[in-house]
Each structure stands twice: as C-alpha cells, then as structure tokens.
Amino acid sequence: ACRPRSPLATASMLALFTTCTAAGTRRCSPASSAISSNASPKLAAKAEVTVGGRFQRPPEEEKVENAWRVTEGMLALLAEEVQGRDRDFILLVTPSGKQVNPDPEYRAQRMEVIGAENLFYWNRRIQAFAEERDIEVVNLDQEMLDYSILNQTCLYGFDNAVPCGGHWNEEGHRLTGERMAE
C-alpha cells in the first residue's frame, strides 16, 4: 500500500496519486491496507465510503474540503508553470471504472453506497475549476459512460482481475488515445 510521507501528500488527491505512482503501487489510498481481495462486501463498501466516496460528493468534512483546496491549488500552480513557459496545458479528466460500469444496477447501488446524487462529482468539480481559470480541459466521463453502455463493454479491468475495475483495458486505452489525438 502507498503511504504518503508528508502532510501535503495526505491532504491532496493529486499529491497522493503522484506519490503512489512514483512508488509504483497498485492501490493508492490511506486505507488500502485494510482492503484485500478476500474482504467482505460490507468492509469493501465501508472502505469505499471512507476513502473514495468522500470525494464523490460535496465535502461534508473540513479535512475533505482542505484536500480539495490543496489539490486545486497544486493544479493551478502546475497550469501556471506550464503556461508560463509558453506551453499548452491540457487537463485530461477521466472517470474510474466504477463510474462507467455498463451495468445500470451497479451504478445505482454505487450511488446509494456512497450517498451521492451522481457518480461524477469530482470529475465535474475539477472541470469547473479548470474552466474558471481558463485551463483547457477534456473531460471523458460522459463519453466513456455512453460508450460502455452502448457497447455493453467494460473500459477498465482484465479477464484475470476485477471486472470493470482497476486500470484501463485495451478498449479503454484505445478510446482515450483516440480522443487525446483529436
């Protein structure tokens, strides 16, 4: 499991992601050590709410709002740095496999478990933040959901892993790559 070394990494989704990516870990959350492939559905659902679910609805806790402030501040600084070097900065926002699962029952249960009105709160919040600051943003959440429903296919996961979860599969990479090339 990835364990951030600084309070900044703990307070920021972006910093947590980059810390875990640099460490080469698969699971990237403070509670990931409590979740295993043998975990009961109840434990997994609880972990979803305590870790990921907090960011899939408007903040109810000060520490979640602080995490958003830090993340948005880091994103603004990154965009400013890139644009200050006369380069284009394009923010690509992609959904998780849970958000674009082709099964409507799964998505409805997911919203119920995390207590959200829709599955795209964080995607839309990041998009709105970027647009308010004239940062070019490409948000693939609705496009990927529509594609998975129309084609009844998962864009994440592999035959030997969690269905519709984890990393992009070949189809997810293809769809995202084609959109990025436009």
C-alpha positions in Angstrom: 0.0 0.0 0.0 1.1 3.5 -0.7 1.9 5.6 2.4 2.4 9.3 1.8 5.3 10.7 3.6 4.2 14.3 4.0 1.0 16.0 5.3 0.7 17.6 1.8 0.5 14.2 0.1 -2.0 13.1 2.7 -4.2 16.2 2.1 -4.1 16.2 -1.7 -5.6 13.7 -4.1 -3.1 14.8 -6.7 -0.2 14.5 -4.4 -1.3 11.1 -3.2 -1.7 9.9 -6.7 1.8 11.2 -7.8 3.4 9.7 -4.6 1.8 6.3 -5.2 2.6 6.4 -9.0 6.2 7.2 -8.2 6.3 4.3 -5.7 4.8 2.0 -8.4 2.0 0.8 -6.1 -1.3 -0.6 -7.4 -3.6 0.6 -4.7 -3.3 4.2 -3.7 -5.3 5.1 -0.6 -4.6 5.5 3.1 -7.0 2.7 3.8 -5.8 0.3 1.1 -4.1 -2.0 3.5 -7.5 -2.7 5.1 -8.9 -3.9 1.8 -7.9 -7.2 0.3 -9.3 -9.4 -2.3 -10.8 -11.5 0.5 -12.5 -8.6 2.2 -16.2 -8.9 2.8 -18.5 -6.8 0.6 -19.5 -4.8 3.8 -15.9 -4.0 4.5 -15.2 -3.1 0.9 -18.3 -0.8 0.8 -17.2 0.9 4.1 -13.7 1.4 2.6 -15.3 2.9 -0.5 -17.1 5.4 1.6 -14.3 6.3 3.9 -11.7 6.7 1.1 -13.1 7.3 -2.4 -16.7 8.1 -1.5 -15.8 11.3 0.3 -14.6 12.8 -3.0 -17.6 11.7 -5.0 -20.0 14.1 -3.3 -19.7 17.7 -1.9 -17.4 17.9 1.1 -19.0 17.3 4.4 -15.8 17.3 6.5 -13.2 20.1 6.9 -10.3 17.7 6.0 -12.0 16.8 2.7 -12.5 20.5 1.8 -8.9 21.1 2.7 -7.8 18.2 0.4 -9.8 19.8 -2.4 -8.2 23.2 -1.7 -4.7 21.7 -1.8 -5.4 19.7 -4.9 -6.9 22.7 -6.8 -4.1 24.9 -5.6 -1.5 22.4 -6.9 -3.4 22.1 -10.2 -3.5 25.9 -10.6 0.3 26.1 -9.9 1.1 23.4 -12.4 -1.0 25.0 -15.1 0.6 28.4 -14.3 4.1 26.9 -14.5 3.4 25.2 -17.9 1.7 28.2 -19.4 4.5 30.5 -18.0 6.9 28.6 -20.3 4.7 29.3 -23.3 3.4 25.7 -23.5 -0.1 24.4 -23.8 -1.6 22.8 -20.7 -4.5 20.5 -21.3 -6.1 18.8 -18.3 -7.5 15.3 -19.1 -10.2 14.2 -16.7 -11.0 10.5 -16.9 -13.5 8.5 -14.8 -12.9 5.4 -12.8 -14.1 2.0 -13.9 -16.8 2.2 -11.2 -18.2 5.4 -12.7 -18.5 4.0 -16.2 -19.6 0.4 -15.4 -22.1 -0.5 -18.1 -24.4 -2.2 -15.6 -27.1 0.4 -14.5 -27.9 -1.6 -11.3 -24.2 -1.5 -10.3 -24.1 2.3 -10.8 -27.3 2.8 -8.9 -26.0 0.7 -6.0 -22.8 2.6 -6.0 -24.6 5.9 -5.7 -26.6 4.6 -2.8 -23.5 3.2 -1.0 -21.5 6.5 -1.3 -24.6 8.7 -0.8 -24.1 10.7 -4.0 -26.6 12.2 -6.4 -24.4 11.2 -9.4 -21.1 9.4 -9.9 -19.3 12.3 -11.4 -19.0 14.9 -8.7 -15.2 15.1 -8.6 -14.9 15.0 -12.4 -17.2 17.9 -12.8 -15.7 19.8 -9.9 -12.2 19.6 -11.4 -13.7 20.5 -14.8 -15.4 23.6 -13.4 -12.3 24.6 -11.5 -10.2 24.4 -14.7 -12.8 26.3 -16.8 -13.0 29.1 -14.2 -9.2 29.6 -14.7 -9.2 29.3 -18.5 -7.4 25.9 -18.3 -8.2 23.8 -21.3 -9.9 20.7 -20.0 -11.1 17.5 -21.7 -13.5 15.5 -19.5 -14.1 12.0 -20.8 -16.6 10.9 -18.1 -19.8 11.1 -20.0 -18.3 10.0 -23.3 -16.8 6.9 -21.7 -20.0 6.1 -19.8 -22.1 6.4 -23.1 -19.6 4.2 -24.9 -19.6 1.5 -22.3 -23.4 1.4 -22.1 -23.9 1.5 -25.9 -21.3 -1.3 -26.4 -22.1 -3.2 -23.2 -18.3 -3.3 -22.5 -16.0 -2.5 -19.7 -13.3 0.0 -20.4 -11.4 -1.0 -17.2 -10.2 -4.4 -16.0 -9.0 -7.6 -17.4 -10.1 -11.2 -17.6 -7.7 -12.2 -14.8 -8.6 -9.3 -12.5 -11.6 -7.4 -11.1 -14.2 -7.0 -13.9 -14.7 -3.3 -14.9 -12.1 -2.2 -12.3 -8.5 -1.3 -11.9 -6.7 0.1 -14.9 -7.9 0.8 -18.4 -8.1 -2.2 -20.6 -7.2 -2.3 -24.3 -10.6 -0.7 -25.2 -10.2 2.0 -22.6 -6.8 2.9 -23.8 -8.0 3.0 -27.4 -10.9 5.2 -26.7 -8.9 7.6 -24.6 -6.0 7.7 -27.0 -8.2 8.5 -30.0 -9.9 11.3 -28.0 -6.5 12.7 -27.0 -5.3 12.6 -30.6 -8.1 14.9 -31.7 
